[in-house]
C-alpha cells in the first residue's frame, strides 16, 4: 500500500569492504519491499556519527558481510507499508528511522525499517534534518542522565565532551542539576564548552591532567564516568575516581581496548561496564516506555538535544563527507542526503 509513486531502482551508498571510507561507492539497487510489521521510508537525510566511522572500519557490533549499505540513523517519510496494523499507522508520516544491523543501513534513497523500534514519528515542530539526528545522540544523552539519576549520582565524568553528544549531556546535566566534569583534547574545545556554560572542562593533553582529574572527581564526589575514548583513558578515569566507582565505556575513539590496573578492580571496588543504546533500551524498557522516552526527547530537540549542522553532502560525495567528519568531529554534524 502506498500514497506515492515508488521507482524500481534507487541510489545507495555501498561499502565494499570494512576498510574505511575508501571502500565506499554509489550504486543503483532495487527498491526494497516492506514485509510484515515493516515500512518503506523515503530517506531525507542521514548524519555521520562516530558509530558510522567504526562500522566502516569493521569495528562495530554489526558485521553484515559486504557489500553493505552503511548508516545508523536518518529521517524521511513512510511511503509504503507491509502487513500489520502498526504499518498502517505510520503510512504517510514523517519519521526518524534506526538501523538494527540485520539489514542494510540508512544511506540509501529508500530503506525498510521495523515498526517495532525501527521508526519513530517526528513532532510537527521537528524538521526532517533535525529528525535525522534525533535518535542515537538524543536517546543516548537521555539514557546517560537516567542512569545517573537512578544511581543517585550528583556528578559524572564525560570524555569526548565537546562532541554533539557531549554537548547534549552537558545541557541536560545543567537542567537536572548534575555536575559534569568534562574531558576534551584541545584548548579550543575547552573554550567551546565554557562558552556554553560548562564549569569544569579539562584538557587531557595538559601535563598535570591526571592531578586535575583526580582533584575534580574527589571535589565533586564523582563515582561514575562515561568514556567514549577507551584505551589508556579508561585507566586514567578509574585511577582518578574514588573507591567503588564505575567507568561506562560506550565508544572506542582511541581504537584501543580499555586499560586498567588490576589493583583498582580488586582492591578499590572499581568496575568497567559497557553501554550500547539498542540493547540498553530493549533490556530496560518496554515499547511503551521507549515511546515515552522518545516523546520527551522530541520536546527537547530544539533546545537541549539540538544538533548543529556543519555541512550537507549528496550520496555521490560520501567519501569526501566521511573524510571531513573524520578530520573534525566537533563543530557540527555532517548530513548525507540523496540530493543536496
Secondary structure, 3 states (H helix, E strand, C coil): CECCCCCCEEEEEEECCCCCHHHEEEEEEECCCCCCCEEEEEEEEEECCHHHHHHHCCCCCCCCCCCECCCCEEEEEEEEECCCHHHHHHCCCEEEEECCCCCCCCCECEEEEECCCCEEECCCCCCHHHHHCCCHHHHHHHHHHHHHHHCCCCEEEEECCCCHHHHHHHHHHHHHCCEEEEEECCHHHHHHHHHCCCCEEEECCCCCHHHHHHHHHHHCCCCEEEECCCCHHHHHHHHHCCCCCEEEECCCCCCCCCCCCHHHHHCCCCEEEECCHHHHHHHHCCHHHHHHHHHHHHHCCCCCCCCCEEEEEEHHHHHHHHHHHHHCCCCCEEEEECCC
